[in-house]
């Protein structure tokens, strides 16, 4: 299992101000502090979510070129960690740049002095080192059955902010990025460094329907190397006017399987990993697989799923891009509009942006409201929920891809120094032919649980209602599914020969 650390950009800046203060001018004084962390929800990746920094008071450490954290400081932080059900992180700085190796003195301090000290928390010690250029390195000290502790080094430390996300990678965590002829135009647009950041970002797409199918096409051709697709539905005939990866030979097959096969066929990445998850996001396994990602792209059409994704994004400190369409129609189209938003830590959440309401999500869970009922005022026997067209979903998907790429490749000089810099949200009104962009809003309203008490809680920030039971696929269903896939290949082969 891979290990990583996630922290908010605002926390990174606070820690950098403290840890690098001894290097100002000609100074060579290392610094240290302690912090609290919580384990994330991921299934295949162990994530430490760095939360509250506990900066030292006078007398909490000795500064002598190196730095020694004293017992009273440790005791105070351990007591706070026990009260918060959190782990303890020890952070210090090194005068060299880049990812820092663990020195012999650091190893001895963390292994033999600090790690046993925090045993009461029942969580590993998280050690982080910041180089003089602000680059992090990290490791978890896990205790073996014999009472010994050993470090497991993280592959990366990722910072999440309202203007962008950056990851500091361990040497050897990824092979060097190789320029490929299939991505020449893409690479020449923003350069190898930016393309490397894109390629190494794990994207989870929730919803492989009309918008999701086009988002997946864009991700595959842009060169993303790891993509997770979550959707519980199968391809139906009414989907064929909007699913770019499906045709009549795909009817009855699971959307994620057909979409994954298509992504593998058209993907331009040299090392492509596509994970198909045929489950509702309300099941625990799908929830945890989404939390494994670096960025989530929401392509769902119901309040219940949006609420679950809000929990994942804020409790695991992950950015989330959401898009949706609202159609008002009768005998003719009266209006149509669509919105696209970027949300996440230190940004206003989906509920505060009025993209769903808790009451609608509750009613959908209880079965008293049809999921995806975003057609205004239709009668109960009227149009089915989830109306959309290829014209509308094309634009929404394109805007989600645009926001994603801009968020990942954006340079610091793209933005000014204002906390509201950047436009990460817009609404387009189709009939009026009018687009309304919004300046980046501040945090959630004061009473919102996502912007405060659930932020960074990891496993403790899950929804208060139970997960759905994961359906068991019977052997008859597996055989039926395999036969459908085989027939699809035969029909396509026959059609190709006939043409």
N, C-alpha and C positions, 0 to 999 in steps of 0.2 A: 504494500500500500504506500502511495506517495503521501508526503507531508508538506503542508504549506502554512503560511500565516497571512491573514488579511487584517488590514487596519484602515481606518478612515484617514483621508488626506489631512484633515484638520489636526488629528492626533499625531500624525507623522511630523507636522510642522512644530507642534508643541514639544515633542520629544527631541527633534533636531536642534531647536533653540537651546535646550538644556544640555544635551550630550555633546554638542560641538562647541559649546561656549569656551572650553579650555584651549581650543585651537586658534582663537582669534589672535591676529598679529603673528608674533613668533612663538606663541604658546604651544606647549606640547603636553598639556595636562589632560589626561583621560577623565571622563565623567561616567557616572552610573546612576541608575534609578530603578525603581520597581514598578510593576503595573499588574493589573488583573486581566485574565484572559478566560475565554470559555470555548469549549469544543463545538465545532459546527455540526451541521446535520448530514454532511456528505456520506455517501455509501462507499465509494471507492477511493476517497481522498480524505485523509485526516487533516482537518483544518483547525488552527488556533485563531480565534477572533480576538484580537487585542482590543481591550476596552478602555478602562479607566487608568490613567497614569497617576501614580502616587509619588510625586517628586519629594526629594529628601529635604529635611529641615537641617539647620545647623547642628552638627554633632551626630548626624546619621551615617556619615562615611568619613574615611580618612583619605586625603588627597596627597599623594607622594609620587607624582609622575604617573604611576598606576593609581588605582582607586580600590579601597576596601569598604564594603558595605558592613555596617555594624549590627549586632544582634538585636538591639532595641528597635531599629528600623524594620528588620525582618519580622520581628514579633508583631509589630503594629500592622504590617501589611498582611501577614497570615491571618490575624484576627479579622481583618476586613474581608479577606477572601472567603473565610469560613462563613461569615454572615451573608455574603453575596452568592454562595455556592459557586465560586469561581476558582480558577487556578492562579498561580503566581508566576510572573515573568520577571526575569532579571535582564536589564538592558545596560550595555556599556559601549563606549566608543573606542575606536582605534585610530591612530594618526595616519594610517595608510588608506588609499582609495580602493574602491571596488568591494567585491564580496570577500569577507575576511575569514581566513582559516582560524580554527580554534587553537590558540597557543597553549603551551603546557601549563602555564599559570592559570589561564582561563579554565582549562579542562579540570584542573585540580580543585579550583574554587567552586565551580558549578557541580562537579561530581561528588565531592567529599564534604563540602561545607554547606552549600545552599540546598541541594536536592534532598538530603535527609531532613533538613529543617522544615520543608513544606509538605512532608508526608501526610500530615493530617488532612490536607485538602482532597486526597484521593485522586488527584490529577497529576500528570507529569509536570516537571519544571520546564518552562519555556525559556530558553536563552536566546537573546538577540544581540548582535553586534552591529553598530553603525560605523561605516568607514568615514573618513574625513570628507568625502564627497556626498554623503547622505545615503549611500547604498547600504541596504540591510543584508545580513545573513542570519540564519536562524536554525535552531535544533530543539528537539524535544528529548528530555531525559526520562526514559521509561525504566521502571523498576522491574527486574526479573524476579522469578520465584525464589531465588537464593538471597534476595535483599540487596543485590548489586544493581547499580544504575548504569546505563549506557546511552550515548547520544544517537538519535536518529536525525540525520541532517535533512533539512527541508529542501525541496526543489526550487522554491521561489517564495518571495515575500511581496504581496500585491497591495498597493495603495489604491483606495477607492475615493474619488472626490467628485464634486459637482461639475468640474471642467474636464475631467478625463481620468484614466486609470493607467497606472504604470506598475510593472513587475520587475523586481530585481531577481535575476536567475542565478542559480548555483552553477559554477563551471562544470560542464559535462552533463547538465540536466537535459540539454537538447543538442543534437549535432548542429554544426554550423549550417546556416540557411544557404541553400544552393540555388543559384539563379536558373530558372527553367524557361525554356522557349515558350511553353504554353502560358506563361505569365509575364511575358516581356512588356506588353503594354501596361499592365497593372503595376509592375515594378517601376517602370519609367515614369509613372504618374506621381508616386510619392516616395520612391526610394526603397532600398533594401532594408534599412533599419525599421521603417514603418511597416513594411510588409512582414518582417520577422515578428513584430508585435502582434499583427493581425493573425498570422498563421498559428502562433502559439496560444492564442486566446480560445479557450474552450467555450463554445456557444451552445446553449440549450434552447431549442425552439419548442414551445408548448403550443400545440395546435397545428396539425398538418393539413388544414383545409385550404380554403381559397387563398387567403393571405399567406399562410404558412408555406404553401407549396412554392410560391414565388420567392419568398424570403430564402427558402432552402436552395432554390436555383441560384440566387445571388451569392449565397455563402459558398456554395460548391465551386462556382466559377471565379470567386475572389481569392481562393486558395486557403481557406480556413482548414486546419488539419484535424480538428476534433469537433464533431457535431453530435449532439444528442437530440433525438426527436421523440416527443411524448404526445401520444394521441390514442384514444381507446376505440375510435370508430373504424368502420369499414367503408370501402368505396361503394357508393350507390349511384344509380343512373342520374339522379338529380345533381350530383357533384360534377358531372362531366363538362359543364360549361365553364368551370373555374379551376379545376385541378390540372396544372400544367404537366404533371408527371403521369397522368392516368388516361387510359382510353377504355373502350368497351371490353377489352380483354381483362381488365382489372376488377370488374364488378365482383363484389363479395370478398375481395382480398382486404387485408388490414392496410389502412392508409400508411402507417409507419413503415411497413415492409416494402410497399411499392415505392414510397418516397426515398427510403434508404437505398434501395437498389438503383434508383435514378441518380441520386447524389453520388454514389460510387462510380456510376458510368460517366458522369459529366464533370466530376471533381478534378481540379487542376493541381491540388496539393500533391507533393511527392510522397508524403506519408499520411494517408487519409484514414481516420478512424470515425466510423459512423455507427452510432448506437441507437437501435430502434426499440422503443419502450411502448408496447401496446396496452397502456394502462391509463386510467384517469389520474390527473394530478392530485386527486384527493386520496389516493392510496399511498401508504407509507413509502413503498419502494420508489414510486415515481417522484414523490416529494423529495426524498433524499438524493436521487439521481440528479434532479434539477439543482439541488444545493451543491453538487459537485462542480458545477459550471463556474466560469468566470463572469459571464454575462448571460442573462436570460432575455429571450425575445418572446413576448406574449402575443399570440395570434388566436386567442379564444374569443368567443362571442357571448359569454355569460358572466354574471356577477359572482357566482360561487367560485369559479376558477380564478377570477381576478383577486378575490379576497385571499385565497390560498397563496397565490403568487406574491401578494403584498407581504404575507407572513414570511415567505422564504427570503424575499429580497431584504427586508429590514432586520430580521433576526440573524441572518447570515452575512449582512453587510455586502450585498451584491447589487450591481446596477441592473435595472430592468427597463426594457423598451417595450411600450404597449401601443397598439393601434386598434382602432375600431371604427365601424361604419354605422350611421344612423339613417334609416330610410323612412320617409313618410309617403305612403302611396295608397291609392284607391284604384279607380279605373285608370288613372294616369299618375305619373311621378309628380308629386307636389314639391318635395324637397329631399335632398340627400346631403349629408355632411360627414366628414371623417376627421378624426383627431389622432395625433401621434405624440407620445410623451416619453421622456426619459425620467425615471424616478430612481431613488436609491438613497443611501446615507447622506444626510445634510441636504436633502431635496424633498420637496413635498410629495407625499405618497399618492397612490391612485385614488384612495377614498377621499382624501382632502382635495383632490383635483376633480371630484365628483364624477369619476369614471365608473363608479358603482356605489351602491349604498348597502350598508350592513343588513337592512331589512330585506332588500331584494335577494341578497345572498342567502339569508336565513330561509326565505320562502322557497327558493330553489332547492335547498337541502331538504326541506320538509315536503317537497312535491306540490306545493300550493301555487307555484308560479312556473310557467314553462321557461326552461333555460333558453337563453338567446332571444328572448322576446324584445327585440329592439326595433320592431316596426310599430310606429306610433299609432295607437287607437284601432288596431285591427280587431275584428270580432273573434270570438273563440273558434268559430268555424272558418275564419279567414285564412290569409296566407300563413304558411308555416314560419316559425321563427328562423332567424339567420339568413334573411334575404340579402343578396349581394349580387354584383355582376363582375365580370372580368375587368371592366373599365374601372370600377371603384377599387377593387382589391389590388389591382396593379399599382395604383398610385399609393395606397397605404403601404404596401410591401416595399415599394421603392423608397418611401420616406423612412421606414424603419431601417432599411439598409443604409441610407444616407446618414441618419443619426448615429447608427452603430459605428460606421467607418470614421465619421468625424470625431466621435468620442474616443476611439482607439488610436487614431493617427495624429490627433491634434497636438500641435506644439504649443509651448507656453506663450510664445509671442502672438499666437492667434487671439488671445484674450487680453483684456485690460485687467487692472488690479481690483476691480469691483467684485464683491461676492455674488452679484447678480449677473456677471458677464456670461454671454452666450445665450443663444435661443435654442432651447431643447424641447419646445412644445409649440404646436400650431393646430389650427382648425381650418379646414377648407369647406366652403359652402358651394356645392356643385351648381345649383340653379343660379345663384347670384354670381358665380365665377369670382369668388372673393376668398383670399387666404388671409387669416389673422394669425400672425406669429405672437408668441408671448415671451417676454423676458423671463429668464430663469427665476422661478419663484424661490422664496426662502424656505425654511423648514415647515413642517406640519404645524397646524394650530396647536396651542398649548395643551389641549385635552386629548390629542391624538396619541393612542398607545404605540403606534408604529414609530413615530419620531422621537419617542422618549423611552418608556419602560421596556419595550420589546427590542429596541435597537441593539444589535450585537449580542443577544442572549443565546444564539445558536439553538441547541436542542431545547432549551427552556422557553423559547419563543414560538413554539408550535401553536397552531390553532387550538382553542379550548374544546372544540368538538372532536369526536373520534374520527380516525381515518376510516375510509371505506375498506371493506374486506376485499382483498385481491382475488378476482375470479380465477378459479382453477380450470385450466383447459383440459377437457376430457380427450381421451385418445381418439374418439370418433371425430372431434373437431379438428385435431391435429392432422388426421388422415384427410379429411375433407379439404382443409386448407392447402395441404401439399398437392392434392389432386388439382385444385384450382390453379395453383401456380404452374403445375406441369402443363395443364391445358392451355394456359396463357402463352407459355413459351412455344408450344406446338402451333397455336393459331398465328402467332407473330411470324414464326418461321414459314408457314404456308403462305401468309400474306406477302412476305418478302420474296419468296420464289415466284409467286404469281405476278408480282410487279416487275 
